[in-house]
Amino acid sequence: MKIKNLKWIIALGLLALTASACGNSNATLTPPTTRVATQTPLIIYVPVTTTPQPTLLPLLPTAEVKAPATRAPTRAVVKPSAVPTKPVVVVTPVAKPTAAPVCSIGTVNLKEPEPNASRNTKEVGVGGDTFRFIWDPPSELQAPGDPNVGYLLSVSSKRGGFSNGAAIYLSNNKYWNDGKIYIMDKPAVSSLAGGEPVQVTWNVTIIKVTSGSFSDSDPTIRPASFVTCGPQSETRLISLGVY
């Protein structure tokens, strides 16, 4: 409604200005230099009505506040430590042991005791049979000769929970000088039994002493070192009983 009144007021003002201009058109014009202002200018006040703006500003749309993205912790880069320089290892060649002397003679042929022979000894004390060991040497040892060549006579007895034995190192010269026989005495045979019946095995191997020597006075003493000169003979069994 206020806007419409404003339009009418402006229109009335324009009409008044037009009428004034027409009334003065027939008057004698005074030169500008001699013209004196005799009229009061018409001042029209046009009230301007403004619509008051709202005191409160409209609310802005609420912005969603997002939590800052959590960054994964930066992994510290660990530089590898310097690899220590490996010391140069000087390998000293190991001297190879001197090969044992080659000895190839052969084997013996067992004669006595016969296979599965039966012998007896006393249960308590010393007494009973002796063991007569006889073998036939190969052709190379059919006479006395090299003092370092001889025989290893192995005798062993076993039963449940009991074992005993003897190793005899006999030179070939000693064997021939004693009549090609070795006798195991009664005390030694009794120790093989240990007071109960037992099975005894025996065999012979030709050997050669490479360090030390044979002990003819005590053939149970082992030479410092020796090598075998052929395969072991057959193994025979003796059944040793007690009485």
Number of C-alpha atoms within 10 A of each C-alpha: 5 9 10 8 11 14 11 11 14 14 11 12 15 12 11 12 12 11 10 11 11 9 9 10 9 8 7 7 9 9 8 7 6 7 9 9 7 6 6 6 7 10 7 13 9 11 10 9 9 8 6 6 7 7 6 6 7 7 6 6 6 6 6 6 6 6 6 6 6 6 6 6 6 6 6 6 6 6 6 6 6 6 6 6 6 6 6 6 6 6 6 6 6 6 6 6 6 6 6 9 12 10 14 14 19 19 21 23 14 20 12 15 18 13 14 14 13 15 18 21 26 20 17 12 12 15 17 18 18 17 17 13 19 20 18 15 22 13 11 10 19 12 13 15 14 12 14 20 25 25 24 21 21 16 19 16 23 16 13 6 5 12 15 14 17 17 15 18 25 26 27 26 19 20 20 17 12 11 9 16 15 18 11 14 15 19 16 14 24 25 16 25 27 18 16 17 20 19 18 25 17 21 20 23 20 29 26 27 21 15 12 12 19 25 15 14 9 11 17 16 15 18 17 11 11 18 17 21 20 15 15 16 18 13 13 17 19 20 17 22 19 18 12
